[in-house]
Amino acid sequence: MKYQYIFKRSFADFSDLSNNLGSFVEDYNNRPHSVLKLSPNDAALGKIFDIDKYKEKLKEARIKRIEENKSCDKCDFTLK
């Protein structure tokens, strides 16, 4: 958390840091982590990472990204 939230910002004083800490913890606990492949909150609730659903989302994102790239009138996009 230090490197992701605290070291990247400057705070006026400890009170300023303290006021922001709650939102940092909330964000951290709801963001998927590479080791868990789930957010800490999801892992604590006993959810299990679904590799098939993950692969499907990656496939959908790739298709969407390619379509958006093709629609760019400033880009010379050719799928190889």
C-alpha positions as CSV (number, residue, x, y, z in Angstrom):
1,M,0.0,0.0,0.0
2,K,2.9,2.4,0.7
3,Y,4.1,2.3,-2.9
4,Q,0.7,2.3,-4.5
5,Y,-1.0,5.0,-2.5
6,I,1.3,6.9,0.0
7,F,4.7,7.4,-1.7
8,K,3.1,8.6,-4.9
9,R,1.4,11.6,-3.2
10,S,2.4,14.4,-0.9
11,F,0.4,15.2,2.2
12,A,0.3,18.4,4.1
13,D,0.5,16.7,7.5
14,F,-0.4,13.5,9.3
15,S,-4.0,14.6,9.5
16,D,-4.2,14.9,5.7
17,L,-2.7,11.4,5.4
18,S,-5.1,10.1,8.0
19,N,-8.1,11.6,6.2
20,N,-7.2,9.8,3.0
21,L,-6.2,6.4,4.5
22,G,-9.8,5.1,4.6
23,S,-10.2,5.5,0.8
24,F,-6.8,3.9,0.2
25,V,-7.8,0.8,2.2
26,E,-11.2,0.6,0.5
27,D,-9.6,0.7,-2.9
28,Y,-6.8,-1.8,-2.0
29,N,-9.3,-4.3,-0.6
30,N,-11.6,-4.1,-3.7
31,R,-8.8,-4.3,-6.3
32,P,-7.8,-7.7,-7.7
33,H,-4.3,-8.8,-6.6
34,S,-2.0,-10.8,-8.9
35,V,-1.4,-13.6,-6.4
36,L,-5.0,-14.0,-5.4
37,K,-6.5,-13.2,-8.8
38,L,-9.3,-11.8,-6.6
39,S,-9.7,-8.8,-4.4
40,P,-9.0,-9.4,-0.7
41,N,-12.7,-8.8,0.0
42,D,-13.7,-11.5,-2.5
43,A,-11.1,-13.9,-1.1
44,A,-12.4,-13.3,2.4
45,L,-15.9,-14.1,1.3
46,G,-14.7,-17.4,0.0
47,K,-15.0,-16.7,-3.7
48,I,-12.9,-18.8,-6.1
49,F,-11.2,-17.5,-9.2
50,D,-12.9,-18.8,-12.3
51,I,-10.2,-19.2,-15.0
52,D,-12.7,-19.9,-17.8
53,K,-14.7,-16.7,-17.0
54,Y,-11.4,-14.8,-16.9
55,K,-10.3,-16.1,-20.3
56,E,-13.7,-15.2,-21.8
57,K,-13.4,-11.6,-20.5
58,L,-9.9,-11.4,-22.0
59,K,-11.2,-12.6,-25.3
60,E,-14.1,-10.1,-25.3
61,A,-11.7,-7.3,-24.4
62,R,-9.3,-8.2,-27.2
63,I,-12.2,-8.2,-29.7
64,K,-13.5,-4.9,-28.4
65,R,-10.0,-3.3,-28.5
66,I,-9.5,-4.4,-32.1
67,E,-12.8,-3.0,-33.2
68,E,-12.1,0.3,-31.5
69,N,-8.7,0.4,-33.2
70,K,-10.2,-0.3,-36.6
71,S,-12.6,2.6,-36.1
72,C,-9.8,5.1,-35.5
73,D,-9.6,7.5,-38.5
74,K,-6.1,8.7,-37.5
75,C,-4.6,5.2,-37.3
76,D,-3.4,2.9,-40.0
77,F,-4.4,-0.4,-38.4
78,T,-4.0,-3.7,-40.0
79,L,-4.5,-7.0,-38.1
80,K,-1.6,-9.4,-38.6
